[in-house]
């Protein structure tokens, strides 16, 4: 079994543990494969850091570091205590064993609450993968820093950190009622268990091999021109980013292509820019819409179908006469299913990947069954 097969198995197992976290799981894997950094934003208790912890359990040989940051966090907690024996020899050296400078994967919970002393040292580890310890520069093995926060960064001193967190994802609450019931009845927020032994694993060496394969993924000159075109068109819409950020995104695009099983990046892989280019929550939706419109219209179409189906179900929940509303909703969902099937046929005829549409079709069918079940219950009553 090769590295990609193993990583896909890890991804699928994580998806079984966490409902409605496919995008989060995929982006963390893409960040790890591209050796870039990611930040997750969302309210407390929605399994942000739990995803990272469960991933780390499935990479054997990996050094994993976690720390909850506050304004009172001492450098010792991140970089190790000062060595007493070194002090006796008139040197100021930290014992970094088991701390961030030795980690392959690090999680900084409440990352934007860090104080300036910790922040400045952490930035060099993130940027350069180096930590200076009493004049000696330690080469850090850090692949990815995962930041988690309940809020956006506040203040100029956090601007540099925000800019270094390449992928930005908002983790939302569970939306589907059936998934929420699974959360209440289970121990995780999905069908799997947090405490179960991992069935799918990958070694650290296999992960490094995967990262090398990502580097070898072809990024053609034509695709580079597409990125240039995308940059110009987004700039016309007021969406801009630094040249460095565009450059750093290339490896992320390659990682997305590799995870999907391709040796060459394609235009639809550029949709990852939807998670790279927004600066604040008010611009996130606009960036996603504009990026998907230009890079992967099928994905944009899938999202529109998904929103339509969700609106139909929401209308049933809010209706006074749920029986009549449910009957009307079933008709609308049938119409949405027909539209999705037509879009899938066209995508297949054009040689495009219709997997996103297939996922939405499955979701719409599940919603139809929910409404059908509700109608039966109303008939019994």
Buried (B, 14 or more C-beta within 10 A) or exposed (E): EEBBEBBBBBBEBBBBBBBBBBEBBBBBBBBBBBBBBBBBBBEEEBBBBBBBBBBBBBBEEBBBBBBBBBEEBEBEBBBBBBBEEBEEEEBEBBBBEEBBBBBBBBBBBBBBBBBEEBBBBBBBBBEEBEBEBEEEEBEBBBBBBBBBBBEBBEEEBBEBBBBBBBBBBBBBEBEBEEBBEBBEEBEBBBBBEBEEEBEBBBBBEBBBBBBEBBBEBEBEEEBEEBBEEBBEBBEEEEBEBEEEBBEBBBBBBBBBBBBBEBEEBBBBBBBBBBBBBBBEEEBBEBBBBBBBEBBBBBBBBBBBBBEBBBEBBEBBEEBEEBBEBBEBBBEBBEEBBEBBEEBBEBBEEEEBBBBBBBEBBEBBBEBBEBBBEBBEEEEEE
